[in-house]
Amino acid sequence: MKRLSYLTCLTFFVFAGCFNRYEKEIIGSYEATDGFIQGSEKKNNVPILILNEDKTFAIKFDNQLKRGAWKADDYGDWTLIEFKIDSRIHQAVYLGDKIKFNNSLTFCCPTQSIHTLKRRRIDQ
């Protein structure tokens, strides 16, 4: 019986530790809006970032798809997101319905000066 209780507790902690509440809020699809794109000649060529429940992400831009992993943690006044792609880490801050990168999205869009992505509406 003790063994069953131990396994139950261990299973609970493993599954409870997979997501924190901040990570649950962040899951979704984001895009840069016209106001955040500088130097883009194509209006339809907007980066789209998708954060998946399994803590992976995909970013689509200029007919390319890049994938990586992400994690988030809360620091009181803000939630910090770390994106890992090609063994490099890029940081961003989650602000309600926006993700603001400390540096531009050089890991996907080196010719753009994009710092903020906004959550996409469900009907898009």
Stockholm file with secondary structure:
# STOCKHOLM 1.0

chainA/1-124         MKRLSYLTCLTFFVFAGCFNRYEKEIIGSYEATDGFIQGSEKKNNVPILILNEDKTFAIKFDNQLKRGAWKADDYGDWTLIEFKIDSRIHQAVYLGDKIKFNNSLTFCCPTQSIHTLKRRRIDQ
#=GR chainA/1-124 SS CHHHHHHHHHHHHHHHTTCCHHHHHHCEEEECCGGGCCSCSCTTCCCEEEECTTSEEEEEETTEEEEEEEEEEECSSCEEEEEEETTEEEEEEEETTEEEESSCCTTTCTTSCCCEEEECCTTC
#=GC SS_cons         CHHHHHHHHHHHHHHHTTCCHHHHHHCEEEECCGGGCCSCSCTTCCCEEEECTTSEEEEEETTEEEEEEEEEEECSSCEEEEEEETTEEEEEEEETTEEEESSCCTTTCTTSCCCEEEECCTTC
//
